[in-house]
Structure formats: structure tokens, C-alpha cells
Amino acid sequence: MKNTIAERVQDFLKQFPPFDSIKKEELLQISNQIRILYVEKGGYVFQQDEACHEEFYIVREGAIGLYRDADVDEKLIDICDVGDLFGLRIMIIRKNYRMTAKADEESIVYAISAEVFEPFIDENKEVNKFLLGTFAAHARNDYTETAKGQQIDNTISVEAATDLSALRSVSYRKKPVTCVAEKSIRDIAQKMTDKKVNCIVAVNEDKYPVGIITDRDLRAKVITGLFPVTSQVHQIMESPVITYSKKITVAEAQIALIKHDISHLCITKDGTPNSKLIGIVSDHDLLVSLGNNPSVLIKEVKRIKKPQKLRYIRKQVEKLLKSYLEQNIPTIHIVNMISEINDAIVVRVIELSLKQMESPPPVRFCFMVLGSQGRREQLLLTDQDNAIVFEDVEEMEYKEVQDYFLELANYITKGLHTVGFEYCPAEMMASNPRWCLSLSKWELQFKEWMTVPTEEGTLLSSIFFDFQHVYGDITMTDRLSEIVFEGVNKSNRFLELLGVSALKKPSPLGFFKQFLVEQNGEHKDTFDIKTRAMMVLIDAARILTLYHNIKGVNSTLHRYIKLAEIEPQNRKLFESCAKAFRVLIKFRTKQGLLHHDSGRFIQLNTLSKNDKLKLKRCFKPIRDIQEVLRVRFQLKNLM
């Protein structure tokens, strides 16, 4: 007799990683052993500092919030929507929970036991890779589960998500520093200092590893006074050691370090402790192996001599992007990683373009990117938006100098087009004389937009005020930032006009909560996720950061993080806006990769019910943030 409930669970799980890589019959076996939990709004799945459960969880319906310091100053770290996993990493490393999981609304949660799932970690390479991606990011959100409130580095490995890197053999340090277990701590500490190493392995007469001492052991056990420096190694060493053969992969090493909560693995001849020590792998070695920034592709970008070859790099970035999305790497890390590579590509195109010019630049200049790339949110290849600002010159020299930079801009925009960045249909590019100006003329343009209200001026300022220095003299973009904030400080009128624009954005939903689609034109019957959803969040973040004089923060996500700090009374709303934007940008990117386009216009009939629910959940913060703009800038007569 069929187990209908198990089959329904199976049909749900197979939509999400890592379950989508598990065979049908094996997934049904897992589904048969799942516990189904109903959690009322405000109910807990687990609480901070509670001993970890022998199971992890996936949201079937509803939303589970992850919080820190629930009893003191509750801080929302992330919200798990339909299909999101939580509690997996902590289950594997067997530590107390570092966060509280609480239902933000009525929810159904599937609980999957360690006993059922752990065999797949060892036997299924795709599951292994998924865990590597999760662990490499330390969590599925911006915060580690190992350091309270400490945000992890905003860049993430370019290599970590490639198909081969996770499965290649790890590079280990040969000839590790060793000692005998009867040595004094003073002696081995001196040896570690002399050899400039952070660990030493105790071996027996056969050179088999019997224990290990790290800097952490010395701090925790000796410097604290628990043991005197005259103690012997065997008194403080960690034993037994965790050993592997030299064929261990990067993925296996990463998971082994986390699972055993250690910082070093011993490499022996046959992989067992009863074998000669031949090397050692540390968490630092893995970090170097995986990288902690997009250095691999960026180094390749710097070596390329022709823009055509940069196109290949950008294609590789798309594969990497797809892999990161599949591994559920936090959105903020994805956008930072892609932005770093995009910036490197633009810089290289500029450098190659300068080589094509007959002479060096006549004066200092700055190349800046605008719009989504200026906000460091351009994940897919979309239109170019850029501009050039150059040093002021005498009026009689102006045309000659501008002509030079227009010629340079033509090379640059052509090079970027070769890479895959389309020309801007509205010609908002540095090759347009209107957007290739001296610093003083840019200052006048910015002031005009802010003091002479026009529909075009409001539109252009919403694009140009999200600018980012990429190449050249950064003091010029710094000066333009000053102009913007000086204008805002003199009058709120400009912010009111921007607020009006944000409120006039078309609604995502109709009266009966149905998606509103395009009624005519090339994209008839599609849902415009950019205009109807993302742009309101982008506009509101920009307006409110200008209102608070928050300088140097262009990213929409970082703007909401900063706003949550400044306005604690609206913290939950800003966190919800950030969450909604993360979902929307990831959703658009997935659609773009799937359909090989910008992902902006979505065919609703291709979406699952869960996808539609996820989108609709993002629309409430949009309405709420519009209400904040309406009240704050007294725009009550508008929709």
C-alpha cells in the first residue's frame, strides 16, 4: 500500500537542493522517516543555547525567523521561507544552538533526523558539495553560527563553487613539525616559534601521530594557567588525532574540520593513525585553497590582452553564479563577489582602451558606473550605465579635452559591449557628450536636478545618484557625493519628488491579490519584477539614506542594514525590506539564468505555487515602506 503522505513529502523535497540530487527511491526512504511539525506563530522550533537536536529542518509552509539574543534585544538574522534548510550545520558539529528558530507565521516544518541523512553526506558527491558551499559561507545568512553577532567576510571564494575544486585533492603541508609526547611545553613552544608554525604533532617512535598541539591549546590551557610551561606535551595535546590519506578532497577536508570542530587534519601514508605522518592540513590551508575572494578570475582578468577574451571570463562568472545559487550561498556574498569581478573587468577594459589612445589623458579623470552596477547589484549581464568626469580646464581647452575622453569612452563602451554588457538604449553612457563632463559641469548638472524639478531630472537623478568610482581619481566622485548631500540638507523638496516617484511605481498585485502583468507591447502578459517590486525597495532605500545623510553606502541591502541601526523603531520593517530584496534579486537572477535574459519579465505560468507565494510574501514590505515615505514626506494626497 502506498504511503501518500511520504510521496507528497518526496515531491516537495525534490524541488530543493540537496534533495534534488538524491535518487528517487532514496528520497522516498527519507520522506518515510520525516517528522511533520506544525508551529504556531511565535512558537519555537529550537532556542538559543539549547542542546542541538538530532535532526535538522526544512520549511514546508510559512516562515521561520532566526534570531539572536531573544531574551535581551532580539535581533532578526534571517527568515527561512518555503524550501529553506536550517539547523543542519549545527547538527553536524554537535554544538548548542547559536540562534533561536521562531515561527513568524503559522508554519509547517519537516524534521529530518541525522541518522537518516548522514549516510548521504559521505556517499553522495552532490550532497557533499552542497554542504561545502554552506559551510564555506559559515551559515545560510550573513552571520556565522560560531561567533556571536560577528559578520563574516563580504567576499567569498570564486573557486569554492566550481565543479572541480570541491572534488580535487587537497594541498597539504609536507614535513610537519613534530615532537615526542614527553617534551616540555616550553620546549615545543620555542620550537613552534623558531619554525614559525601554529601547530606541532606529537609522534611515537614509528612516526605515527599520537596527538597535536595548536596555538589555541597553548592559549586555552597554558596562558590561562591551567598547566605550567614545565608540563609535558601529552598533558595538553589533543588526542587521538583525525587522520586522512593524501587523496582527501577539499570538500571532505572542509566538512571533516567542521564536523570534528578542529583546526588541523593529519595526513598519513594510509590514512589511519597507525601509519607514518606525511603532512598536515589546517583550516588556513583550506582557506587559501578555496580562496577568500574572487582572486582566481580577477588575476586572470588582469592578464588578458583583448576584450574578446574577457567575454569568456564573464561566461565563467555566469556558471559560478548558477553554482552559488544552487548551493544557497547568502545573497549578500553573491552580489559582492560578482561586483568584484565586474569591476575588475571594467578596469581592464579601461586599461586596454587607454593603450589604444595616441596619447595619455590630458588631465585627471574618473570613470564611474551607475544604476545597478553603481549599487553593486548587477548579477546578470544587463545594459551599460556609466559616465566620465574629468578635471576642470580653461574654456578654450574644454572641447579638445572632452573630445579626448569621448574617444576613450567609445573604446570603453565598445569593449564592454564585446564582453557582453549591452549598449544602453537611452545612451546613458560615457560615450554620450551629455555624460562626459568636467567636474564643475557635473556639479551644475547635479544641482539643477535637485533644484529645478522635472520628471526627467527625477528619473536621471535616481540613476546617476547611485554612482560608484571604478577607475581614476576618486576625489571627483567624492566631490559629487558632497554636492548631493549639500542639496538634500538645504531642502527636503528633492526627496519629496523622489518619494512621489517611488509611490507612483505600478503595483505588483491587483485588488483580488492577483499578479498584475503587462497589458501590451513586447512583454505582454509577463510580470515586471524590476519595476513592480524591486525598484520601490531600491528607491526607498536611496531616499532614506539621503534623508539621514548616510554617505558611502550604495548597496540596497547595506542601506537597509544601516537604516535598521539608525531607526530602531522601524528596524523590523527595514529588515523585512532587506529580506524581500534578497529574495527578489535571487529570484530574478535565477529566471535570467534559466531563460538566458535579464530575468526582468517573468512568465507566471512557468512558476510553481511555492514560487508565487514567495514572491507575494515580498510585496507586504513594499507596501509598508511606501507608507513610511508617504507619511514622512507628507505625500498623503498620492496613491
Order of alpha helices (4+ residues) and beta strands (2+ residues): alpha-alpha-beta-beta-beta-beta-beta-beta-alpha-beta-beta-alpha-alpha-beta-beta-alpha-beta-beta-alpha-beta-alpha-beta-beta-alpha-alpha-alpha-alpha-beta-alpha-beta-alpha-beta-alpha-alpha-beta-alpha-alpha-beta-alpha-alpha-alpha-beta-alpha
